[in-house]
């Protein structure tokens, strides 16, 4: 498009429009039909390019069309939308969507990822830290393509867990939303430890052996089925660290590991033969004897010695035997007395190394 240089004798100067000059007796420029039609067609091309149908009664179409075209050229818009209740997002609300789930359980539905929407980005971010379930749902038969190693078609929804948890999703205009980035990309099902009893945002839960609903956690149920550690509720005893099929219809159970030590699975090394992943191994004390010296003055004797009813303790307040050599073998009543023995430690109902307890977590999404 240019000034109408090709149209002579219409009061143009070098193709540009001029005003009438009564003093000089020169007329003002006339707008030629060819130029007026050209300008109109240029504007209509932008409107149609933005996916709109031209309307003589709508004077905002050029602006809307430019917005649509810019949105397609750059998938992420600068729009910030705040939500405090369940709703269906509209195309113009895509951008950064801040969701407060504190009022109650909530579902935020994405626009249809159809050709009309085209390629668009949205960041859905949770701003509250309540326990209320917050679901980001795809529209109709659309799918969110995450954990496609478990389900090639993805899943109809995801959940945002914890304040600050966020996902960036991109529509492909053909029924799918693809994850571009997220707050925490730790693999599904991975165990971790925390230095805080609070749940970290990004999709973590307790290693507490709780029942989950398959319909609410379909990707996690798919993971359990593919894990190689899935068992039944009836066979759970001794395999508390495994997944179970729950009631066999609507639920499943996650692993339980609270209060337990973890051991690396043998996997054909033949050190811990016959163990199954997630199996529980009871505590044990290797069979052994304690041989005590006959003399209370020996430098090799334990200090203090282990109290035992077969020892003559009447003449020695430190529980050293006064005569003979006595062999003590577990089990022994003294081992269950929670009595501190020198640098050995406290004997109790189990054998354990010195340790520090940290909260255990499992990645749920």
ABEGO torsion letter per residue (X at the ends): XBBBAABBGAGBBGGBBBBBBAAAGBBBBBBBAAAAAAAAAAAAAAAAAAGBBBBAABAAAAAAAAAAAAAAABABBABBBBBABBBBBBAAABEBBBBBAAAEBBBBBBBBBBAAAEBBBBBBBBABABABBBBBBBBEABBBBBGAAABAAEBABBBBBEBGBBBBBBBAGAGBBBBABBABABBBGBBBBBABABBBBGGBBBBAGBBBBAAABAAAAAAAAAAGABBBAAAABGAAABBBAEAGAABBBBBBABGBBBBBBAGGAGABBGBBBGBBBBBBBBBBBBBBBABAABAABBOBBBBBAABBAAABAAGBBABEBBBBBOBBAAAAAGBBBEAAEBBBABBBBBBBBBBBBBBAX
